[in-house]
């Protein structure tokens, strides 16, 4: 995360979960169940943007910002992408490196922020930041940093939570306090972002939203499907003009 937007308490919160990040029944269980949908959605749109079919990302460069222990990074690497995982949480990155090595995956994990890469002139075909933007203090600055490391015509993919009463009920009270699917304090509902806000802030960063979809749990939360309902979880694709 950029220095202007990084929240030390948020970094520490996810660092503390590093040891159980890859436990599909642990505190990151909702992300494990959501991850196949998120990554397929990203891969099909990115592949199509490059004139390819299916989920063929062979050779495309992707920066996974706020990668944690590497759930999305590994999935995108298995689609053939050259993935760089970036996070400010060093303990989570150590877990990411160990898991990728055990699985025979070559992923370039780095501790740092998008502007660190931009300072060296790095640019990518795509940038993903999944369940990250609701944890930063300055969304416009964060989006600006992501746009900087995108190639012209590159694509940004964001997934997050809408700031609605239903999201408060299900994603905050339900997930953290009633069902205990997430550790208490994982989210601050006031930091959730509406699609309209995200679209406006993206445009100011030189990014144009070109696709959006809701993500809803099915089968008692054991699986997720794409939906037109964006009231709780949603995913966005934007292109750098």
NUBADREN-957225 format. One line per 4 residues: number of its first residue (from 1); their letters; for each residue x, y, z of N, C-alpha, C. Coordinates in nm, 2 decimals, decimal comma, padded with zeros to 4 digits. Example, Ala and Ser with C-alpha at 12.3 -4.5 7.8 and 13.67 -1.06 7.14 Angstrom:
BEGIN
1	as	01,32/-00,57/00,78/01,23/-00,45/00,78/01,32/-00,33/00,78; 01,28/-00,22/00,71/01,37/-00,11/00,71/01,29/00,00/00,79;
# end
This chain:
BEGIN
1	xxxx	00,08/-00,12/00,00/00,00/00,00/00,00/00,09/00,12/00,00; 00,04/00,23/-00,06/00,12/00,36/-00,06/00,14/00,41/00,08; 00,25/00,48/00,10/00,28/00,53/00,24/00,16/00,62/00,29; 00,10/00,69/00,20/-00,01/00,78/00,24/-00,14/00,71/00,27;
5	xxxx	-00,15/00,59/00,24/-00,27/00,51/00,26/-00,26/00,39/00,35; -00,13/00,35/00,37/-00,11/00,23/00,45/-00,15/00,25/00,60; -00,22/00,16/00,66/-00,26/00,17/00,80/-00,19/00,06/00,87; -00,10/00,09/00,96/-00,02/00,00/01,04/-00,10/-00,11/01,11;
9	xxxx	-00,22/-00,07/01,16/-00,30/-00,16/01,23/-00,36/-00,27/01,14; -00,39/-00,23/01,02/-00,44/-00,32/00,92/-00,33/-00,42/00,87; -00,21/-00,37/00,86/-00,10/-00,46/00,82/-00,08/-00,56/00,93; -00,07/-00,51/01,05/-00,05/-00,60/01,16/-00,16/-00,71/01,18;
13	xxxx	-00,28/-00,67/01,15/-00,40/-00,76/01,16/-00,38/-00,88/01,07; -00,34/-00,85/00,94/-00,33/-00,96/00,85/-00,20/-01,04/00,86; -00,10/-00,97/00,91/00,03/-01,04/00,94/00,00/-01,15/01,05; -00,09/-01,11/01,15/-00,11/-01,21/01,26/-00,19/-01,33/01,21;
17	xxxx	-00,25/-01,32/01,09/-00,32/-01,44/01,04/-00,24/-01,53/00,95; -00,11/-01,49/00,93/-00,03/-01,56/00,83/-00,02/-01,71/00,85; 00,00/-01,75/00,97/00,02/-01,89/00,99/-00,10/-01,98/00,95; -00,22/-01,92/00,95/-00,34/-02,00/00,92/-00,40/-01,95/00,78;
21	xxxx	-00,33/-01,87/00,71/-00,39/-01,82/00,58/-00,43/-01,93/00,49; -00,35/-02,04/00,48/-00,37/-02,14/00,38/-00,46/-02,26/00,44; -00,52/-02,24/00,56/-00,61/-02,33/00,62/-00,75/-02,31/00,56; -00,80/-02,39/00,47/-00,93/-02,36/00,41/-01,05/-02,36/00,51;
25	xxxx	-01,03/-02,40/00,63/-01,13/-02,39/00,73/-01,10/-02,29/00,84; -00,99/-02,22/00,82/-00,94/-02,12/00,92/-01,01/-01,99/00,90; -00,94/-01,88/00,95/-01,00/-01,75/00,95/-01,01/-01,69/00,81; -00,94/-01,75/00,71/-00,95/-01,70/00,57/-01,04/-01,79/00,49;
29	xxxx	-01,12/-01,87/00,55/-01,21/-01,96/00,48/-01,30/-01,89/00,38; -01,36/-01,77/00,41/-01,44/-01,70/00,31/-01,36/-01,67/00,18; -01,23/-01,63/00,20/-01,15/-01,60/00,08/-01,12/-01,72/00,00; -01,09/-01,83/00,07/-01,07/-01,96/00,00/-01,19/-01,99/-00,09;
33	xxxx	-01,31/-01,97/-00,04/-01,43/-02,01/-00,11/-01,46/-01,91/-00,22; -01,43/-01,79/-00,20/-01,45/-01,69/-00,30/-01,35/-01,68/-00,41; -01,23/-01,73/-00,38/-01,12/-01,71/-00,47/-01,13/-01,77/-00,61; -01,19/-01,89/-00,63/-01,20/-01,94/-00,76/-01,29/-01,85/-00,85;
37	xxxx	-01,40/-01,80/-00,80/-01,48/-01,71/-00,88/-01,41/-01,58/-00,91; -01,34/-01,52/-00,81/-01,27/-01,40/-00,84/-01,16/-01,42/-00,95; -01,08/-01,52/-00,94/-00,97/-01,54/-01,03/-01,02/-01,58/-01,17; -01,13/-01,66/-01,18/-01,18/-01,70/-01,31/-01,24/-01,57/-01,38;
41	xxxx	-01,31/-01,49/-01,30/-01,36/-01,37/-01,35/-01,25/-01,28/-01,41; -01,15/-01,26/-01,34/-01,03/-01,18/-01,38/-00,97/-01,24/-01,51; -00,94/-01,37/-01,50/-00,87/-01,44/-01,61/-00,94/-01,43/-01,74; -01,08/-01,45/-01,74/-01,15/-01,46/-01,86/-01,15/-01,32/-01,93;
45	xxxx	-01,16/-01,21/-01,85/-01,17/-01,08/-01,90/-01,03/-01,03/-01,95; -00,93/-01,06/-01,87/-00,80/-01,03/-01,91/-00,75/-01,10/-02,04; -00,78/-01,23/-02,05/-00,75/-01,31/-02,17/-00,82/-01,25/-02,29; -00,95/-01,22/-02,27/-01,03/-01,16/-02,39/-00,97/-01,03/-02,43;
49	xxxx	-00,93/-00,95/-02,34/-00,87/-00,82/-02,37/-00,74/-00,83/-02,46; -00,68/-00,95/-02,45/-00,56/-00,98/-02,52/-00,58/-01,07/-02,64; -00,71/-01,09/-02,68/-00,75/-01,17/-02,79/-00,73/-01,32/-02,77; -00,75/-01,36/-02,65/-00,73/-01,50/-02,61/-00,86/-01,56/-02,57;
53	xxxx	-00,87/-01,69/-02,57/-00,99/-01,76/-02,52/-00,97/-01,81/-02,38; -01,08/-01,84/-02,32/-01,08/-01,90/-02,19/-01,01/-01,82/-02,08; -00,92/-01,89/-02,01/-00,84/-01,82/-01,90/-00,69/-01,82/-01,93; -00,66/-01,81/-02,06/-00,52/-01,82/-02,10/-00,45/-01,69/-02,07;
57	xxxx	-00,36/-01,69/-01,97/-00,29/-01,57/-01,93/-00,14/-01,59/-01,95; -00,10/-01,69/-02,03/00,04/-01,72/-02,06/00,12/-01,60/-02,09; 00,22/-01,57/-02,00/00,32/-01,47/-02,03/00,28/-01,33/-01,99; 00,15/-01,31/-01,95/00,11/-01,18/-01,92/00,16/-01,14/-01,77;
61	xxxx	00,19/-01,02/-01,75/00,25/-00,98/-01,62/00,13/-00,92/-01,54; 00,13/-00,97/-01,41/00,02/-00,93/-01,32/00,08/-00,89/-01,19; 00,04/-00,78/-01,13/00,08/-00,74/-01,00/-00,04/-00,76/-00,91; -00,01/-00,84/-00,80/-00,12/-00,87/-00,70/-00,09/-00,78/-00,58;
65	xxxx	-00,16/-00,67/-00,56/-00,13/-00,58/-00,45/-00,21/-00,62/-00,33; -00,14/-00,62/-00,22/-00,21/-00,67/-00,10/-00,23/-00,82/-00,11; -00,13/-00,89/-00,16/-00,14/-01,04/-00,19/-00,15/-01,13/-00,07; -00,12/-01,08/00,05/-00,12/-01,16/00,17/-00,03/-01,29/00,15;
69	xxxx	-00,08/-01,40/00,18/-00,01/-01,53/00,17/-00,02/-01,59/00,03; -00,09/-01,52/-00,06/-00,08/-01,56/-00,20/-00,20/-01,64/-00,26; -00,32/-01,64/-00,21/-00,43/-01,71/-00,26/-00,45/-01,68/-00,41; -00,47/-01,55/-00,44/-00,50/-01,51/-00,58/-00,37/-01,52/-00,66;
73	xxxx	-00,25/-01,49/-00,61/-00,13/-01,50/-00,68/-00,11/-01,64/-00,74; -00,13/-01,74/-00,66/-00,11/-01,87/-00,70/-00,21/-01,91/-00,81; -00,34/-01,87/-00,79/-00,44/-01,91/-00,89/-00,40/-01,84/-01,03; -00,36/-01,72/-01,03/-00,33/-01,65/-01,15/-00,21/-01,71/-01,21;
77	xxxx	-00,11/-01,75/-01,13/00,01/-01,81/-01,19/-00,02/-01,94/-01,25; -00,12/-02,01/-01,20/-00,16/-02,14/-01,26/-00,23/-02,12/-01,39; -00,28/-02,00/-01,42/-00,34/-01,97/-01,55/-00,23/-01,93/-01,65; -00,11/-01,92/-01,60/00,01/-01,90/-01,69/00,07/-01,76/-01,68;
81	xxxx	00,01/-01,67/-01,59/00,06/-01,54/-01,58/00,20/-01,53/-01,51; 00,27/-01,43/-01,53/00,39/-01,40/-01,46/00,35/-01,30/-01,34; 00,35/-01,36/-01,22/00,28/-01,28/-01,11/00,39/-01,23/-01,02; 00,37/-01,10/-00,98/00,44/-01,04/-00,88/00,35/-01,01/-00,76;
85	xxxx	00,37/-01,06/-00,65/00,29/-01,04/-00,53/00,35/-00,94/-00,44; 00,27/-00,84/-00,41/00,32/-00,72/-00,33/00,24/-00,70/-00,20; 00,31/-00,69/-00,09/00,23/-00,67/00,04/00,33/-00,60/00,14; 00,27/-00,52/00,23/00,35/-00,46/00,33/00,36/-00,55/00,46;
89	xxxx	00,29/-00,66/00,46/00,29/-00,76/00,57/00,40/-00,87/00,55; 00,51/-00,85/00,61/00,62/-00,94/00,59/00,60/-01,08/00,63; 00,53/-01,10/00,74/00,50/-01,24/00,78/00,41/-01,32/00,69; 00,31/-01,25/00,64/00,23/-01,31/00,54/00,30/-01,34/00,41;
93	xxxx	00,40/-01,26/00,37/00,48/-01,28/00,25/00,57/-01,41/00,27; 00,62/-01,43/00,39/00,70/-01,54/00,42/00,62/-01,67/00,40; 00,49/-01,67/00,44/00,40/-01,78/00,42/00,37/-01,80/00,28; 00,36/-01,69/00,20/00,33/-01,70/00,06/00,45/-01,76/-00,01;
97	xxxx	00,57/-01,72/00,02/00,69/-01,78/-00,05/00,70/-01,93/-00,02; 00,68/-01,97/00,10/00,69/-02,11/00,14/00,59/-02,19/00,07; 00,46/-02,14/00,06/00,36/-02,22/00,00/00,38/-02,23/-00,15; 00,42/-02,12/-00,22/00,45/-02,13/-00,36/00,57/-02,22/-00,39;
101	xxxx	00,67/-02,22/-00,31/00,78/-02,31/-00,33/00,74/-02,46/-00,32; 00,66/-02,48/-00,22/00,61/-02,62/-00,20/00,52/-02,67/-00,31; 00,46/-02,57/-00,38/00,37/-02,61/-00,49/00,44/-02,60/-00,63; 00,57/-02,57/-00,63/00,65/-02,56/-00,75/00,61/-02,44/-00,84;
105	xxxx	00,56/-02,33/-00,78/00,52/-02,21/-00,85/00,63/-02,11/-00,84; 00,66/-02,04/-00,95/00,75/-01,93/-00,95/00,68/-01,80/-00,94; 00,67/-01,74/-00,82/00,60/-01,61/-00,80/00,70/-01,51/-00,74; 00,71/-01,39/-00,79/00,80/-01,29/-00,73/00,73/-01,22/-00,62;
109	xxxx	00,75/-01,26/-00,50/00,69/-01,19/-00,39/00,78/-01,08/-00,33; 00,72/-00,96/-00,32/00,80/-00,85/-00,27/00,73/-00,78/-00,16; 00,81/-00,73/-00,06/00,75/-00,65/00,05/00,76/-00,50/00,01; 00,65/-00,43/00,01/00,66/-00,30/-00,03/00,52/-00,24/-00,08;
113	xxxx	00,53/-00,13/-00,15/00,41/-00,06/-00,19/00,41/-00,03/-00,34; 00,30/-00,01/-00,41/00,30/00,01/-00,55/00,40/00,12/-00,60; 00,41/00,23/-00,52/00,50/00,34/-00,56/00,64/00,30/-00,56; 00,68/00,20/-00,48/00,81/00,15/-00,48/00,85/00,09/-00,61;
117	xxxx	00,75/00,02/-00,67/00,78/-00,04/-00,80/00,77/00,07/-00,91; 00,68/00,17/-00,89/00,67/00,27/-00,99/00,80/00,35/-01,00; 00,87/00,37/-00,89/00,99/00,45/-00,88/01,10/00,39/-00,97; 01,09/00,25/-00,98/01,19/00,18/-01,07/01,14/00,16/-01,21;
121	xxxx	01,02/00,22/-01,24/00,97/00,22/-01,38/00,89/00,09/-01,41; 00,86/00,01/-01,31/00,79/-00,12/-01,34/00,65/-00,09/-01,38; 00,61/-00,17/-01,48/00,47/-00,16/-01,52/00,42/-00,30/-01,56; 00,29/-00,32/-01,55/00,23/-00,45/-01,57/00,11/-00,45/-01,66;
125	xxxx	00,08/-00,57/-01,72/-00,03/-00,58/-01,81/-00,16/-00,57/-01,73; -00,16/-00,61/-01,60/-00,28/-00,60/-01,52/-00,23/-00,59/-01,37; -00,32/-00,52/-01,29/-00,30/-00,51/-01,15/-00,43/-00,56/-01,08; -00,41/-00,64/-00,98/-00,53/-00,68/-00,90/-00,51/-00,64/-00,76;
129	xxxx	-00,62/-00,60/-00,69/-00,62/-00,57/-00,55/-00,75/-00,62/-00,50; -00,75/-00,73/-00,44/-00,87/-00,80/-00,40/-00,89/-00,80/-00,25; -01,01/-00,74/-00,21/-01,04/-00,72/-00,06/-00,93/-00,64/00,00; -00,88/-00,54/-00,07/-00,78/-00,45/-00,01/-00,82/-00,31/00,01;
133	xxxx	-00,90/-00,25/-00,09/-00,92/-00,11/-00,09/-01,01/-00,07/00,03; -01,08/-00,16/00,09/-01,16/-00,12/00,21/-01,08/-00,12/00,33; -00,94/-00,14/00,32/-00,85/-00,14/00,43/-00,75/-00,03/00,42; -00,77/00,07/00,33/-00,67/00,18/00,31/-00,74/00,31/00,36;
137	xxxx	-00,65/00,40/00,40/-00,70/00,53/00,45/-00,74/00,63/00,34; -00,67/00,62/00,23/-00,69/00,72/00,12/-00,71/00,65/-00,01; -00,83/00,62/-00,05/-00,86/00,54/-00,17/-00,81/00,61/-00,29; -00,83/00,74/-00,31/-00,78/00,81/-00,44/-00,63/00,79/-00,45;
141	xxxx	-00,56/00,81/-00,34/-00,41/00,80/-00,35/-00,37/00,65/-00,39; -00,45/00,56/-00,33/-00,42/00,42/-00,36/-00,45/00,39/-00,50; -00,56/00,43/-00,55/-00,59/00,41/-00,70/-00,49/00,48/-00,79; -00,45/00,59/-00,75/-00,35/00,66/-00,83/-00,22/00,58/-00,84;
145	xxxx	-00,18/00,52/-00,73/-00,06/00,44/-00,73/-00,07/00,32/-00,81; -00,19/00,26/-00,81/-00,22/00,14/-00,89/-00,21/00,17/-01,04; -00,27/00,29/-01,07/-00,27/00,33/-01,21/-00,13/00,36/-01,27; -00,04/00,40/-01,18/00,09/00,44/-01,22/00,17/00,31/-01,27;
149	xxxx	00,14/00,20/-01,20/00,22/00,08/-01,24/00,15/-00,01/-01,34; 00,04/00,05/-01,40/-00,03/-00,02/-01,51/00,03/00,03/-01,65; 00,05/-00,06/-01,74/00,08/-00,02/-01,88/-00,04/00,05/-01,94; -00,01/00,14/-02,03/-00,13/00,20/-02,11/-00,21/00,09/-02,17;
153	xxxx	-00,34/00,10/-02,15/-00,44/00,00/-02,19/-00,45/-00,12/-02,10; -00,37/-00,12/-01,99/-00,37/-00,23/-01,90/-00,50/-00,23/-01,82; -00,52/-00,34/-01,74/-00,65/-00,35/-01,67/-00,62/-00,37/-01,52; -00,71/-00,30/-01,45/-00,71/-00,31/-01,30/-00,83/-00,39/-01,26;
157	xxxx	-00,82/-00,48/-01,16/-00,93/-00,56/-01,11/-00,93/-00,53/-00,96; -01,05/-00,50/-00,91/-01,07/-00,47/-00,76/-01,19/-00,55/-00,72; -01,18/-00,61/-00,60/-01,30/-00,67/-00,54/-01,31/-00,61/-00,40; -01,43/-00,58/-00,36/-01,45/-00,51/-00,23/-01,59/-00,53/-00,18;
161	xxxx	-01,63/-00,45/-00,08/-01,76/-00,46/-00,01/-01,83/-00,33/-00,03; -01,96/-00,34/-00,06/-02,04/-00,22/-00,08/-02,08/-00,16/00,06; -02,10/-00,03/00,07/-02,14/00,03/00,19/-02,29/00,04/00,20; -02,35/-00,07/00,23/-02,50/-00,07/00,23/-02,54/-00,13/00,37;
165	xxxx	-02,67/-00,11/00,41/-02,72/-00,18/00,53/-02,71/-00,33/00,52; -02,73/-00,39/00,40/-02,72/-00,53/00,39/-02,57/-00,58/00,40; -02,48/-00,50/00,35/-02,34/-00,54/00,37/-02,30/-00,53/00,52; -02,35/-00,43/00,59/-02,33/-00,42/00,73/-02,38/-00,55/00,81;
169	xxxx	-02,50/-00,59/00,77/-02,57/-00,70/00,83/-02,50/-00,83/00,81; -02,46/-00,86/00,68/-02,41/-00,98/00,64/-02,25/-00,99/00,65; -02,19/-00,89/00,60/-02,04/-00,89/00,60/-01,97/-00,85/00,73; -02,04/-00,77/00,81/-01,99/-00,73/00,94/-02,05/-00,80/01,05;
173	xxxx	-02,18/-00,78/01,08/-02,24/-00,85/01,20/-02,25/-01,00/01,18; -02,29/-01,04/01,06/-02,31/-01,19/01,03/-02,18/-01,26/01,03; -02,09/-01,22/00,95/-01,96/-01,29/00,92/-01,87/-01,29/01,04; -01,87/-01,17/01,11/-01,77/-01,16/01,22/-01,83/-01,19/01,36;
177	xxxx	-01,96/-01,17/01,38/-02,01/-01,18/01,52/-02,11/-01,30/01,53; -02,19/-01,32/01,43/-02,29/-01,43/01,45/-02,23/-01,56/01,40; -02,19/-01,57/01,28/-02,13/-01,69/01,22/-01,99/-01,72/01,25; -01,92/-01,61/01,29/-01,77/-01,61/01,32/-01,69/-01,67/01,21;
181	xxxx	-01,73/-01,63/01,08/-01,65/-01,67/00,96/-01,52/-01,60/00,95; -01,52/-01,48/01,01/-01,40/-01,39/01,01/-01,37/-01,35/01,15; -01,24/-01,32/01,18/-01,21/-01,26/01,31/-01,28/-01,13/01,34; -01,32/-01,11/01,46/-01,39/-00,98/01,49/-01,29/-00,87/01,46;
185	xxxx	-01,34/-00,76/01,40/-01,26/-00,64/01,37/-01,19/-00,65/01,24; -01,22/-00,76/01,16/-01,16/-00,77/01,03/-01,20/-00,65/00,94; -01,33/-00,60/00,95/-01,37/-00,49/00,86/-01,43/-00,38/00,95; -01,41/-00,26/00,89/-01,48/-00,14/00,94/-01,58/-00,10/00,83;
189	xxxx	-01,71/-00,11/00,86/-01,81/-00,08/00,76/-01,80/00,06/00,71; -01,75/00,15/00,78/-01,74/00,29/00,74/-01,64/00,30/00,62; -01,55/00,20/00,61/-01,45/00,21/00,50/-01,50/00,13/00,38; -01,61/00,07/00,38/-01,67/00,00/00,26/-01,69/00,11/00,16;
193	xxxx	-01,69/00,07/00,03/-01,70/00,17/-00,08/-01,81/00,13/-00,18; -01,89/00,23/-00,22/-02,00/00,20/-00,31/-01,94/00,20/-00,45; -02,01/00,13/-00,55/-01,96/00,13/-00,69/-01,95/00,27/-00,75; -02,04/00,35/-00,71/-02,04/00,49/-00,76/-01,92/00,57/-00,72;
197	xxxx	-01,89/00,55/-00,59/-01,77/00,62/-00,54/-01,64/00,56/-00,60; -01,64/00,43/-00,62/-01,52/00,37/-00,68/-01,50/00,41/-00,82; -01,61/00,42/-00,90/-01,61/00,46/-01,03/-01,56/00,60/-01,05; -01,61/00,69/-00,96/-01,56/00,83/-00,97/-01,41/00,84/-00,94;
201	xxxx	-01,37/00,78/-00,83/-01,23/00,78/-00,79/-01,14/00,72/-00,90; -01,19/00,61/-00,96/-01,11/00,55/-01,07/-01,09/00,64/-01,19; -01,20/00,71/-01,22/-01,19/00,80/-01,34/-01,09/00,91/-01,31; -01,08/00,96/-01,19/-00,99/01,07/-01,15/-00,84/01,02/-01,16;
205	xxxx	-00,83/00,88/-01,15/-00,69/00,83/-01,15/-00,66/00,78/-01,30; -00,75/00,81/-01,39/-00,72/00,78/-01,53/-00,76/00,64/-01,57; -00,86/00,58/-01,49/-00,91/00,45/-01,51/-01,06/00,45/-01,54; -01,10/00,37/-01,64/-01,24/00,36/-01,68/-01,30/00,23/-01,65;
209	xxxx	-01,40/00,23/-01,56/-01,46/00,10/-01,53/-01,53/00,04/-01,65; -01,50/-00,08/-01,68/-01,56/-00,14/-01,80/-01,65/-00,27/-01,77; -01,64/-00,31/-01,64/-01,73/-00,43/-01,61/-01,74/-00,43/-01,46; -01,85/-00,48/-01,41/-01,88/-00,50/-01,27/-01,97/-00,62/-01,25;
213	xxxx	-01,95/-00,69/-01,14/-02,04/-00,80/-01,11/-02,05/-00,82/-00,96; -02,16/-00,87/-00,91/-02,17/-00,90/-00,77/-02,12/-01,04/-00,75; -02,09/-01,07/-00,63/-02,04/-01,21/-00,59/-02,12/-01,25/-00,47; -02,20/-01,36/-00,48/-02,28/-01,40/-00,37/-02,25/-01,55/-00,34;
217	xxxx	-02,26/-01,58/-00,21/-02,24/-01,72/-00,16/-02,36/-01,81/-00,19; -02,33/-01,93/-00,22/-02,43/-02,03/-00,24/-02,39/-02,16/-00,17; -02,48/-02,26/-00,16/-02,45/-02,38/-00,09/-02,40/-02,36/00,05; -02,47/-02,27/00,12/-02,44/-02,24/00,26/-02,31/-02,17/00,27;
221	xxxx	-02,26/-02,10/00,17/-02,14/-02,03/00,18/-02,02/-02,11/00,13; -02,04/-02,23/00,09/-01,93/-02,32/00,05/-01,88/-02,29/-00,09; -01,96/-02,22/-00,17/-01,92/-02,18/-00,30/-01,98/-02,04/-00,33; -01,93/-01,98/-00,44/-01,97/-01,84/-00,47/-02,00/-01,84/-00,62;
225	xxxx	-02,10/-01,75/-00,66/-02,13/-01,74/-00,80/-02,14/-01,59/-00,83; -02,13/-01,56/-00,96/-02,15/-01,43/-01,01/-02,29/-01,39/-01,01; -02,32/-01,26/-00,99/-02,46/-01,21/-00,98/-02,47/-01,07/-01,02; -02,59/-01,02/-01,05/-02,61/-00,88/-01,08/-02,62/-00,80/-00,95;
229	xxxx	-02,64/-00,87/-00,84/-02,66/-00,81/-00,71/-02,52/-00,77/-00,65; -02,50/-00,64/-00,65/-02,37/-00,58/-00,60/-02,39/-00,52/-00,46; -02,49/-00,56/-00,39/-02,52/-00,49/-00,26/-02,42/-00,53/-00,15; -02,35/-00,64/-00,16/-02,26/-00,68/-00,06/-02,12/-00,69/-00,12;
233	xxxx	-02,09/-00,80/-00,18/-01,95/-00,82/-00,24/-01,96/-00,79/-00,39; -01,86/-00,72/-00,44/-01,86/-00,70/-00,59/-01,72/-00,69/-00,64; -01,70/-00,71/-00,77/-01,58/-00,71/-00,84/-01,58/-00,62/-00,96; -01,48/-00,54/-00,98/-01,48/-00,44/-01,09/-01,36/-00,46/-01,18;
237	xxxx	-01,37/-00,44/-01,31/-01,26/-00,43/-01,40/-01,26/-00,29/-01,46; -01,14/-00,23/-01,46/-01,12/-00,09/-01,52/-01,00/-00,09/-01,61; -01,00/-00,01/-01,71/-00,89/00,00/-01,81/-00,82/00,13/-01,79; -00,69/00,13/-01,81/-00,62/00,26/-01,81/-00,62/00,32/-01,95;
241	x	-00,68/00,43/-01,96/-00,69/00,50/-02,09/-00,55/00,56/-02,14;
# end
